[in-house]
Amino acid sequence: MTNKKTQHKPQTRRAPKAFKLDDSSVRLEGEFAQEPLSSEAVVSEEDESALALPQNNIAPEPKPAVSRWSKIIAIGGGGLLSLAIGLAVDSLIRDLFARYDWLGWTAVGLTVLAFLGLIGLFIKEWRSLSRLEQIDHIRDDLQTAADNDSDKEARAALQKLMALYADRPETAHGRTLLIGHTQEIIDGRDLVKLAERDLLAPLDARARLIVMESAKRVSVITALSPRALVDILIVLYENLRIVRRVSRLYGARPGTLGFWRLARDVAAHLAVTGGMAAGDSLVEQFIGQGLAAKLSARLGEGLVNGFLTARIGVAAIQTCRPAPFIATKGPSLSELMSEITKSAPDEVADQD
């Protein structure tokens, strides 16, 4: 019996060669039906994972340095302004006393009245900021209770939620139903869902109507407006109005500082969810549905402004609502878009 030796062809190693990943001669491993040519480069999954930068090697972004000089300037400037106002008021009161005593005493009374008003305004702003923080805490507590399915945490958070709406007569029926649910043996996540259905559903419906009305108004007015500056002012006014109305609806009662803090939160929510980039997808939907060919340029601009206003309204609802959306997904932009698209052209035609 003869032994046959199998002969193997010696493997030739290809010389190193530079290439780009988007080159047509570069293919991933597994894309070849046969052996690759000598002019083609092969990139395996192991090579890609080796080239990837580990997560722990990514350099953190440096935090902005807090300047102490700006604080010193603010304190010094604020102190000088306060002294200037005080001296001006003192000089005015002295001059009025020099003329007539009753004028001086009138000025003193008005000064005391203005000072009391300033104290009241400070207390109001402080209470509005505290109420916003309370709403944020309630939303976080309800989210934690739903995630942990803890009935104890859910009951504690729902007590705070019912206390938030204790002075709202339109929520009395929902609070009564919710009190009955909390006395039964129900899982924590189900309690949060029942609170959404019985207590927050009427408020959600009103918030959706507020956003829809503002979006339609922006669509129609900007479509008919001949000036771009008027469009900008209308959109800005309606967006700020949406934030204020939705926040009052959900019990925020924001003052001046509280309102701007709430507007900042809404803008941050839009930035996180990519809301400001929604205009591109909206235009793509116009083109994909064949609506761009049917609508005039001005009407198309009005619809885009209305859709962006609706996006801000949805962000305001998700920011101001004192409970997360667990049972439902909340108002979706696609629903609002379809309604605006159906109604806006008819309203513009009626105005014409």
C-alpha positions in Angstrom: 0.0 0.0 0.0 1.6 3.2 -1.1 1.3 6.4 0.8 0.6 9.5 -1.3 1.8 12.8 0.1 -0.5 15.7 -0.5 1.2 18.8 -1.7 0.0 22.2 -0.6 0.6 25.3 -2.6 2.7 27.8 -0.7 0.6 30.9 0.3 1.9 34.1 -1.1 1.6 37.1 1.2 0.5 40.3 -0.5 2.5 43.4 0.1 0.9 46.1 2.3 -1.2 48.6 0.4 -3.0 51.8 1.5 -6.7 52.0 0.7 -9.9 53.8 1.7 -12.9 52.1 3.2 -15.2 53.8 0.6 -13.1 52.4 -2.3 -14.9 50.1 -4.7 -12.1 47.5 -4.4 -12.6 47.2 -0.6 -15.1 44.6 0.5 -16.2 43.2 3.8 -15.4 39.6 4.6 -18.2 37.4 3.5 -19.1 39.4 0.4 -16.9 37.3 -1.9 -18.5 34.5 -3.8 -14.9 33.4 -4.6 -11.3 34.2 -3.7 -10.6 37.9 -3.7 -8.4 39.3 -6.4 -5.0 40.6 -5.7 -6.2 44.2 -6.2 -9.0 43.9 -3.7 -8.7 44.5 0.0 -10.6 42.5 2.7 -11.9 44.1 5.9 -13.0 41.5 8.5 -15.3 42.2 11.5 -12.3 41.6 13.8 -10.4 44.4 12.0 -13.4 46.8 12.4 -13.7 46.0 16.1 -9.9 46.5 16.5 -10.1 49.9 14.7 -13.1 51.0 16.8 -12.2 53.4 19.7 -13.1 51.9 23.1 -15.7 53.8 25.0 -13.5 54.5 28.0 -10.9 56.1 25.7 -13.1 58.9 24.6 -11.9 62.2 26.1 -14.5 64.0 28.2 -15.6 67.4 27.1 -14.0 70.0 29.4 -16.5 71.9 31.5 -16.6 75.7 31.1 -14.7 77.5 33.8 -16.8 79.5 36.2 -15.5 83.0 36.2 -15.5 84.7 39.6 -15.0 88.1 38.1 -18.4 88.0 36.4 -20.0 87.3 39.8 -18.0 90.2 41.3 -19.1 92.5 38.5 -22.8 91.4 38.9 -22.7 91.9 42.7 -21.0 95.3 42.4 -23.2 96.5 39.6 -26.3 95.4 41.3 -25.3 97.1 44.5 -24.5 100.4 42.8 -27.8 100.3 40.9 -29.7 99.7 44.2 -27.9 102.5 45.9 -28.6 104.8 42.9 -32.3 104.0 43.0 -32.4 104.4 46.8 -30.7 107.8 46.6 -33.0 109.0 43.8 -36.1 108.0 45.8 -34.7 109.7 49.0 -33.9 112.8 47.0 -37.4 112.9 45.5 -39.1 112.4 48.9 -36.9 115.2 50.5 -37.8 117.6 47.6 -41.5 116.8 48.0 -41.3 117.4 51.8 -39.6 120.7 51.1 -42.5 121.7 48.9 -45.5 120.4 50.8 -45.7 117.9 53.7 -48.7 116.0 52.2 -46.7 115.4 49.0 -43.8 114.0 51.0 -46.1 111.7 53.0 -47.8 110.6 49.7 -44.4 109.7 48.3 -43.5 107.7 51.4 -46.7 105.8 51.2 -46.2 105.0 47.5 -42.6 103.9 48.3 -43.8 101.5 51.0 -46.5 100.2 48.6 -43.9 99.6 45.9 -41.6 97.8 48.3 -44.5 95.6 49.5 -45.3 94.8 45.9 -41.7 93.9 45.2 -41.7 91.5 48.2 -44.9 89.9 47.0 -43.5 89.5 43.5 -40.4 87.8 45.0 -42.6 85.4 47.0 -44.7 84.7 43.9 -41.7 83.9 41.8 -40.2 81.7 44.5 -43.5 79.8 44.8 -43.8 79.3 41.1 -40.2 77.9 40.9 -41.0 75.6 43.9 -44.2 74.4 42.2 -42.2 73.5 39.0 -39.7 71.5 41.0 -42.6 69.8 42.8 -44.1 68.7 39.4 -40.7 67.4 38.3 -40.4 65.4 41.5 -43.9 63.9 41.1 -43.2 62.9 37.5 -39.9 61.3 38.5 -41.5 59.5 41.4 -44.3 58.1 39.2 -41.8 57.0 36.6 -39.7 55.2 39.3 -42.9 53.6 40.8 -43.9 52.4 37.3 -40.5 51.0 36.5 -40.2 49.2 39.9 -43.9 48.2 39.9 -44.0 49.4 43.5 -47.5 50.0 44.9 -46.0 51.8 48.0 -44.1 54.3 45.9 -47.0 54.7 43.5 -49.5 55.5 46.3 -47.1 58.0 47.8 -46.6 59.8 44.5 -50.3 59.7 43.7 -51.1 61.4 47.0 -48.8 64.3 45.9 -50.5 64.3 42.4 -54.0 64.6 44.0 -52.8 67.3 46.3 -51.5 69.2 43.3 -55.0 69.3 41.8 -56.9 69.7 45.1 -58.2 73.2 44.2 -59.2 72.2 40.7 -63.0 71.4 40.6 -62.8 69.8 37.1 -60.5 67.1 38.6 -62.8 66.2 41.5 -64.3 63.1 39.8 -60.9 61.8 38.8 -59.5 62.3 42.3 -62.5 60.4 43.7 -61.9 57.5 41.4 -58.2 57.5 42.1 -58.8 57.5 45.9 -60.9 54.4 45.5 -58.1 52.7 43.4 -55.5 53.4 46.0 -57.5 51.6 48.6 -57.6 48.4 46.6 -54.8 45.9 46.1 -53.4 47.0 42.7 -49.8 46.9 41.3 -47.8 50.1 41.3 -47.6 50.3 37.5 -51.4 49.7 37.1 -52.0 52.5 39.6 -50.0 54.9 37.5 -52.0 53.8 34.4 -55.3 54.4 36.2 -54.2 57.8 37.3 -53.5 58.7 33.6 -56.9 57.4 32.6 -59.1 58.8 35.4 -57.3 62.0 36.4 -55.1 63.2 33.6 -57.0 62.1 30.5 -59.3 65.2 30.5 -56.3 67.5 30.9 -54.4 65.7 28.1 -57.4 66.2 25.8 -57.5 69.9 26.6 -53.7 70.2 26.1 -54.0 68.5 22.7 -56.7 70.9 21.7 -54.6 73.9 22.8 -51.7 72.7 20.6 -53.9 71.9 17.7 -55.6 75.3 17.7 -52.3 77.2 18.0 -50.7 75.1 15.2 -53.7 75.8 12.9 -53.6 79.5 13.7 -49.9 79.7 12.9 -50.4 77.8 9.6 -53.2 80.0 8.4 -51.8 83.4 9.5 -48.3 82.7 8.2 -49.7 81.5 4.9 -51.7 84.7 4.4 -49.1 87.1 5.9 -47.1 89.0 3.3 -44.1 89.8 5.6 -41.5 87.5 6.9 -41.1 89.6 10.0 -44.8 89.2 10.8 -44.4 85.4 10.4 -41.5 85.3 12.9 -43.4 87.4 15.5 -46.6 85.3 15.2 -44.7 82.0 15.5 -42.7 83.3 18.5 -45.9 84.6 20.2 -47.8 81.4 19.7 -45.0 79.2 20.8 -44.6 81.2 24.1 -48.3 81.2 24.5 -48.5 77.4 24.1 -45.9 76.9 26.8 -47.7 79.2 29.2 -51.2 77.7 28.5 -50.1 74.1 28.8 -48.1 74.8 32.0 -51.2 76.5 33.6 -53.4 73.6 32.5 -51.2 71.0 34.3 -50.9 73.2 37.4 -47.5 74.8 37.0 -48.7 78.5 37.5 -45.4 79.9 36.3 -44.3 83.5 37.0 -41.8 85.4 34.9 -38.8 83.5 36.1 -40.7 80.3 36.2 -41.9 80.8 32.7 -38.4 81.3 31.3 -37.2 78.3 33.2 -40.0 76.3 31.7 -39.2 77.6 28.2 -35.6 76.5 28.8 -36.7 73.0 29.8 -38.9 72.8 26.7 -36.0 73.9 24.5 -33.7 71.3 26.2 -36.3 68.6 25.6 -36.5 69.5 21.9 -32.7 69.4 21.7 -32.5 65.9 23.3 -35.3 64.5 21.1 -34.1 66.1 18.0 -37.2 68.2 17.6 -35.5 71.1 15.9 -34.5 68.8 13.0 -38.1 67.8 12.5 -38.5 70.3 9.7 -36.5 68.1 7.3 -38.6 65.1 7.9 -41.8 67.1 7.5 -40.7 68.4 4.1 -39.8 64.9 3.1 -43.3 63.8 4.1 -44.7 66.6 1.9 -42.7 65.3 -1.1 -43.4 61.7 -0.3 -47.1 62.2 -0.1 -47.2 64.4 -3.2 -48.5 67.4 -1.3 -45.8 69.7 -2.4 -47.0 69.8 -6.0 -50.6 70.6 -4.8 -49.8 73.4 -2.4 -48.7 76.9 -3.1 -45.3 78.1 -1.7 -46.9 80.3 0.9 -49.3 77.5 2.1 -46.4 75.1 2.3 -44.5 77.5 4.5 -47.6 78.0 6.7 -47.9 74.2 7.1 -44.3 73.8 8.0 -44.6 76.6 10.6 -47.7 75.0 12.0 -46.0 71.6 12.2 -43.0 73.1 14.1 -45.4 74.9 16.4 -47.1 71.5 17.1 -43.7 70.0 17.8 -43.1 72.6 20.4 -46.5 72.0 21.9 -45.9 68.3 22.2 -42.6 69.0 23.9 -44.4 71.4 26.3 -46.9 68.7 27.2 -44.2 66.2 27.9 -42.3 68.7 30.0 -45.2 70.2 32.0 -47.2 67.0 32.5 -46.8 65.9 36.2 -46.8 62.2 35.2 -45.0 60.2 32.5 -46.9 58.6 29.6 -47.2 54.9 30.7 -50.6 53.8 29.5 -50.4 55.7 26.3 -47.7 57.2 24.1 -49.1 60.7 24.4 -49.9 63.1 21.6 -48.0 62.2 18.5 -46.8 64.6 15.9 -48.1 62.4 13.0 -51.7 62.8 14.3 -51.4 66.5 14.6 -49.7 66.7 11.2 -52.6 64.8 9.5 -55.2 67.1 11.1 -53.4 70.3 10.2 -52.8 69.1 6.6 -56.5 68.4 6.2 -57.9 71.6 7.8 -55.3 74.3 7.0 -55.9 74.4 3.2 -59.7 74.8 3.7 -59.3 77.5 6.2 -56.8 79.4 4.0 -59.3 79.1 1.1 -62.1 80.5 3.3 -59.9 83.4 4.2 -59.1 84.1 0.6 
